[in-house]
Amino acid sequence: MSTYDTMRHFADGIGLIIMVGVFLTLCAWPFRPGSKHHNRAAAHSIFEENEGGE
């Protein structure tokens, strides 16, 4: 079995499962318990005054 076939088999199987797991984790990350404060701070950060005086 060549290196290409080995990598192709990995990408078709285990690699796909890992990528789906990472995708689902990143999609669910903002909804974890305790993140409400961080999400609200990020949403309101654009309305804060500039400290540079511009």
Biopython code that builds the backbone (N, CA, C, O; Angstrom):
import numpy as np
from Bio.PDB.StructureBuilder import StructureBuilder

atoms = [
    (1, "MET", "N", (0.858, -1.180, 0.000)),
    (1, "MET", "CA", (0.000, 0.000, 0.000)),
    (1, "MET", "C", (0.903, 1.241, 0.000)),
    (1, "MET", "O", (1.840, 1.348, 0.792)),
    (2, "SER", "N", (0.599, 2.163, -0.898)),
    (2, "SER", "CA", (1.427, 3.355, -1.006)),
    (2, "SER", "C", (1.042, 4.370, 0.072)),
    (2, "SER", "O", (0.033, 4.226, 0.762)),
    (3, "THR", "N", (1.873, 5.390, 0.190)),
    (3, "THR", "CA", (1.609, 6.458, 1.166)),
    (3, "THR", "C", (0.307, 7.175, 0.828)),
    (3, "THR", "O", (-0.456, 7.536, 1.724)),
    (4, "TYR", "N", (0.054, 7.380, -0.460)),
    (4, "TYR", "CA", (-1.181, 8.046, -0.873)),
    (4, "TYR", "C", (-2.404, 7.243, -0.430)),
    (4, "TYR", "O", (-3.361, 7.803, 0.106)),
    (5, "ASP", "N", (-2.369, 5.941, -0.654)),
    (5, "ASP", "CA", (-3.502, 5.097, -0.271)),
    (5, "ASP", "C", (-3.698, 5.094, 1.237)),
    (5, "ASP", "O", (-4.833, 5.095, 1.715)),
    (6, "THR", "N", (-2.613, 5.090, 1.983)),
    (6, "THR", "CA", (-2.705, 5.111, 3.446)),
    (6, "THR", "C", (-3.327, 6.413, 3.927)),
    (6, "THR", "O", (-4.221, 6.400, 4.772)),
    (7, "MET", "N", (-2.862, 7.535, 3.396)),
    (7, "MET", "CA", (-3.407, 8.829, 3.790)),
    (7, "MET", "C", (-4.861, 8.973, 3.349)),
    (7, "MET", "O", (-5.672, 9.564, 4.063)),
    (8, "ARG", "N", (-5.195, 8.432, 2.169)),
    (8, "ARG", "CA", (-6.566, 8.492, 1.672)),
    (8, "ARG", "C", (-7.494, 7.682, 2.574)),
    (8, "ARG", "O", (-8.605, 8.118, 2.876)),
    (9, "HIS", "N", (-7.049, 6.525, 2.995)),
    (9, "HIS", "CA", (-7.844, 5.693, 3.899)),
    (9, "HIS", "C", (-8.046, 6.403, 5.238)),
    (9, "HIS", "O", (-9.145, 6.374, 5.792)),
    (10, "PHE", "N", (-6.995, 7.041, 5.764)),
    (10, "PHE", "CA", (-7.106, 7.783, 7.017)),
    (10, "PHE", "C", (-8.094, 8.936, 6.877)),
    (10, "PHE", "O", (-8.933, 9.133, 7.756)),
    (11, "ALA", "N", (-8.010, 9.700, 5.791)),
    (11, "ALA", "CA", (-8.890, 10.852, 5.587)),
    (11, "ALA", "C", (-10.337, 10.407, 5.415)),
    (11, "ALA", "O", (-11.250, 11.102, 5.860)),
    (12, "ASP", "N", (-10.558, 9.274, 4.783)),
    (12, "ASP", "CA", (-11.918, 8.783, 4.573)),
    (12, "ASP", "C", (-12.540, 8.253, 5.852)),
    (12, "ASP", "O", (-13.765, 8.250, 5.974)),
    (13, "GLY", "N", (-11.762, 7.819, 6.780)),
    (13, "GLY", "CA", (-12.308, 7.197, 7.985)),
    (13, "GLY", "C", (-12.111, 8.036, 9.226)),
    (13, "GLY", "O", (-12.966, 8.840, 9.595)),
    (14, "ILE", "N", (-10.988, 7.841, 9.855)),
    (14, "ILE", "CA", (-10.705, 8.477, 11.140)),
    (14, "ILE", "C", (-10.600, 9.991, 11.001)),
    (14, "ILE", "O", (-11.079, 10.724, 11.866)),
    (15, "GLY", "N", (-9.989, 10.459, 9.939)),
    (15, "GLY", "CA", (-9.845, 11.903, 9.726)),
    (15, "GLY", "C", (-11.188, 12.599, 9.629)),
    (15, "GLY", "O", (-11.362, 13.696, 10.161)),
    (16, "LEU", "N", (-12.136, 11.973, 8.957)),
    (16, "LEU", "CA", (-13.475, 12.554, 8.825)),
    (16, "LEU", "C", (-14.158, 12.633, 10.186)),
    (16, "LEU", "O", (-14.793, 13.637, 10.505)),
    (17, "ILE", "N", (-14.030, 11.591, 10.977)),
    (17, "ILE", "CA", (-14.635, 11.578, 12.317)),
    (17, "ILE", "C", (-14.022, 12.669, 13.182)),
    (17, "ILE", "O", (-14.739, 13.349, 13.917)),
    (18, "ILE", "N", (-12.712, 12.847, 13.107)),
    (18, "ILE", "CA", (-12.035, 13.887, 13.891)),
    (18, "ILE", "C", (-12.482, 15.274, 13.440)),
    (18, "ILE", "O", (-12.749, 16.136, 14.277)),
    (19, "MET", "N", (-12.568, 15.501, 12.133)),
    (19, "MET", "CA", (-12.987, 16.811, 11.629)),
    (19, "MET", "C", (-14.429, 17.134, 12.018)),
    (19, "MET", "O", (-14.733, 18.280, 12.350)),
    (20, "VAL", "N", (-15.315, 16.151, 11.982)),
    (20, "VAL", "CA", (-16.700, 16.371, 12.397)),
    (20, "VAL", "C", (-16.752, 16.677, 13.882)),
    (20, "VAL", "O", (-17.518, 17.543, 14.304)),
    (21, "GLY", "N", (-15.949, 15.981, 14.686)),
    (21, "GLY", "CA", (-15.901, 16.242, 16.127)),
    (21, "GLY", "C", (-15.407, 17.639, 16.436)),
    (21, "GLY", "O", (-15.971, 18.313, 17.299)),
    (22, "VAL", "N", (-14.373, 18.089, 15.757)),
    (22, "VAL", "CA", (-13.857, 19.441, 15.959)),
    (22, "VAL", "C", (-14.892, 20.475, 15.526)),
    (22, "VAL", "O", (-15.082, 21.482, 16.207)),
    (23, "PHE", "N", (-15.556, 20.238, 14.409)),
    (23, "PHE", "CA", (-16.577, 21.157, 13.922)),
    (23, "PHE", "C", (-17.721, 21.292, 14.928)),
    (23, "PHE", "O", (-18.144, 22.406, 15.234)),
    (24, "LEU", "N", (-18.224, 20.173, 15.440)),
    (24, "LEU", "CA", (-19.323, 20.215, 16.394)),
    (24, "LEU", "C", (-18.905, 20.882, 17.701)),
    (24, "LEU", "O", (-19.692, 21.607, 18.311)),
    (25, "THR", "N", (-17.669, 20.637, 18.130)),
    (25, "THR", "CA", (-17.161, 21.279, 19.346)),
    (25, "THR", "C", (-17.094, 22.784, 19.178)),
    (25, "THR", "O", (-17.508, 23.523, 20.072)),
    (26, "LEU", "N", (-16.581, 23.251, 18.053)),
    (26, "LEU", "CA", (-16.475, 24.691, 17.814)),
    (26, "LEU", "C", (-17.852, 25.343, 17.646)),
    (26, "LEU", "O", (-18.037, 26.497, 18.032)),
    (27, "CYS", "N", (-18.808, 24.623, 17.081)),
    (27, "CYS", "CA", (-20.165, 25.172, 16.958)),
    (27, "CYS", "C", (-20.847, 25.264, 18.318)),
    (27, "CYS", "O", (-21.624, 26.190, 18.550)),
    (28, "ALA", "N", (-20.576, 24.332, 19.214)),
    (28, "ALA", "CA", (-21.226, 24.306, 20.527)),
    (28, "ALA", "C", (-20.498, 25.163, 21.561)),
    (28, "ALA", "O", (-21.063, 25.452, 22.616)),
    (29, "TRP", "N", (-19.272, 25.571, 21.288)),
    (29, "TRP", "CA", (-18.456, 26.301, 22.262)),
    (29, "TRP", "C", (-19.127, 27.564, 22.810)),
    (29, "TRP", "O", (-19.068, 27.773, 24.022)),
    (30, "PRO", "N", (-19.757, 28.413, 22.005)),
    (30, "PRO", "CA", (-20.393, 29.626, 22.560)),
    (30, "PRO", "C", (-21.583, 29.337, 23.465)),
    (30, "PRO", "O", (-21.993, 30.207, 24.233)),
    (31, "PHE", "N", (-22.142, 28.141, 23.392)),
    (31, "PHE", "CA", (-23.332, 27.812, 24.167)),
    (31, "PHE", "C", (-23.018, 27.057, 25.457)),
    (31, "PHE", "O", (-23.934, 26.583, 26.128)),
    (32, "ARG", "N", (-21.751, 26.938, 25.811)),
    (32, "ARG", "CA", (-21.382, 26.215, 27.030)),
    (32, "ARG", "C", (-21.823, 27.003, 28.258)),
    (32, "ARG", "O", (-21.947, 28.226, 28.197)),
    (33, "PRO", "N", (-22.061, 26.317, 29.368)),
    (33, "PRO", "CA", (-22.461, 27.012, 30.593)),
    (33, "PRO", "C", (-21.353, 27.970, 31.067)),
    (33, "PRO", "O", (-20.170, 27.633, 31.025)),
    (34, "GLY", "N", (-21.744, 29.132, 31.505)),
    (34, "GLY", "CA", (-20.782, 30.095, 32.021)),
    (34, "GLY", "C", (-20.192, 31.033, 30.980)),
    (34, "GLY", "O", (-19.368, 31.882, 31.319)),
    (35, "SER", "N", (-20.590, 30.901, 29.732)),
    (35, "SER", "CA", (-20.006, 31.764, 28.699)),
    (35, "SER", "C", (-20.863, 32.988, 28.397)),
    (35, "SER", "O", (-20.515, 33.786, 27.527)),
    (36, "LYS", "N", (-21.967, 33.143, 29.097)),
    (36, "LYS", "CA", (-22.879, 34.251, 28.823)),
    (36, "LYS", "C", (-22.182, 35.602, 28.999)),
    (36, "LYS", "O", (-22.371, 36.509, 28.188)),
    (37, "HIS", "N", (-21.373, 35.736, 30.065)),
    (37, "HIS", "CA", (-20.667, 36.997, 30.320)),
    (37, "HIS", "C", (-19.701, 37.314, 29.179)),
    (37, "HIS", "O", (-19.648, 38.454, 28.717)),
    (38, "HIS", "N", (-18.942, 36.329, 28.723)),
    (38, "HIS", "CA", (-17.967, 36.551, 27.653)),
    (38, "HIS", "C", (-18.673, 36.903, 26.335)),
    (38, "HIS", "O", (-18.218, 37.775, 25.594)),
    (39, "ASN", "N", (-19.770, 36.227, 26.056)),
    (39, "ASN", "CA", (-20.508, 36.517, 24.823)),
    (39, "ASN", "C", (-21.093, 37.923, 24.844)),
    (39, "ASN", "O", (-21.049, 38.632, 23.839)),
    (40, "ARG", "N", (-21.640, 38.327, 25.990)),
    (40, "ARG", "CA", (-22.222, 39.659, 26.106)),
    (40, "ARG", "C", (-21.136, 40.736, 25.990)),
    (40, "ARG", "O", (-21.354, 41.766, 25.352)),
    (41, "ALA", "N", (-19.972, 40.503, 26.604)),
    (41, "ALA", "CA", (-18.872, 41.466, 26.525)),
    (41, "ALA", "C", (-18.378, 41.605, 25.081)),
    (41, "ALA", "O", (-18.066, 42.708, 24.631)),
    (42, "ALA", "N", (-18.310, 40.497, 24.369)),
    (42, "ALA", "CA", (-17.870, 40.551, 22.973)),
    (42, "ALA", "C", (-18.897, 41.273, 22.103)),
    (42, "ALA", "O", (-18.528, 42.023, 21.199)),
    (43, "ALA", "N", (-20.175, 41.052, 22.370)),
    (43, "ALA", "CA", (-21.224, 41.688, 21.575)),
    (43, "ALA", "C", (-21.273, 43.189, 21.800)),
    (43, "ALA", "O", (-21.585, 43.940, 20.876)),
    (44, "HIS", "N", (-20.970, 43.642, 23.018)),
    (44, "HIS", "CA", (-21.061, 45.070, 23.329)),
    (44, "HIS", "C", (-19.728, 45.805, 23.191)),
    (44, "HIS", "O", (-19.669, 47.015, 23.409)),
    (45, "SER", "N", (-18.676, 45.103, 22.837)),
    (45, "SER", "CA", (-17.356, 45.724, 22.752)),
    (45, "SER", "C", (-17.278, 46.779, 21.649)),
    (45, "SER", "O", (-16.475, 47.707, 21.749)),
    (46, "ILE", "N", (-18.087, 46.658, 20.606)),
    (46, "ILE", "CA", (-18.023, 47.635, 19.517)),
    (46, "ILE", "C", (-18.655, 48.966, 19.924)),
    (46, "ILE", "O", (-18.445, 49.970, 19.242)),
    (47, "PHE", "N", (-19.416, 49.001, 21.007)),
    (47, "PHE", "CA", (-20.067, 50.214, 21.438)),
    (47, "PHE", "C", (-19.266, 50.977, 22.494)),
    (47, "PHE", "O", (-19.676, 52.059, 22.916)),
    (48, "GLU", "N", (-18.132, 50.425, 22.923)),
    (48, "GLU", "CA", (-17.314, 51.093, 23.912)),
    (48, "GLU", "C", (-16.581, 52.273, 23.306)),
    (48, "GLU", "O", (-16.279, 52.271, 22.112)),
    (49, "GLU", "N", (-16.296, 53.270, 24.109)),
    (49, "GLU", "CA", (-15.577, 54.452, 23.632)),
    (49, "GLU", "C", (-14.124, 54.089, 23.311)),
    (49, "GLU", "O", (-13.524, 53.243, 23.975)),
    (50, "ASN", "N", (-13.579, 54.729, 22.302)),
    (50, "ASN", "CA", (-12.158, 54.569, 21.988)),
    (50, "ASN", "C", (-11.355, 55.339, 23.038)),
    (50, "ASN", "O", (-11.712, 56.459, 23.403)),
    (51, "GLU", "N", (-10.290, 54.742, 23.508)),
    (51, "GLU", "CA", (-9.437, 55.417, 24.480)),
    (51, "GLU", "C", (-8.426, 56.315, 23.807)),
    (51, "GLU", "O", (-7.779, 57.121, 24.476)),
    (52, "GLY", "N", (-8.271, 56.196, 22.487)),
    (52, "GLY", "CA", (-7.311, 57.006, 21.753)),
    (52, "GLY", "C", (-7.795, 58.412, 21.466)),
    (52, "GLY", "O", (-7.010, 59.228, 20.984)),
    (53, "GLY", "N", (-9.035, 58.733, 21.737)),
    (53, "GLY", "CA", (-9.549, 60.061, 21.527)),
    (53, "GLY", "C", (-9.994, 60.344, 20.109)),
    (53, "GLY", "O", (-10.219, 61.502, 19.755)),
    (54, "GLU", "N", (-10.125, 59.325, 19.296)),
    (54, "GLU", "CA", (-10.526, 59.527, 17.891)),
    (54, "GLU", "C", (-12.016, 59.573, 17.759)),
    (54, "GLU", "O", (-12.533, 59.736, 16.653)),
]
sb = StructureBuilder()
sb.init_structure("model")
sb.init_model(0)
sb.init_chain("A")
sb.init_seg("    ")
for serial, (resi, resn, name, xyz) in enumerate(atoms, 1):
    if name == "N":
        sb.init_residue(resn, " ", resi, " ")
    sb.init_atom(name, np.array(xyz, "f"), 0.0, 1.0, " ", f" {name:<3s}", serial, name[0])
structure = sb.get_structure()
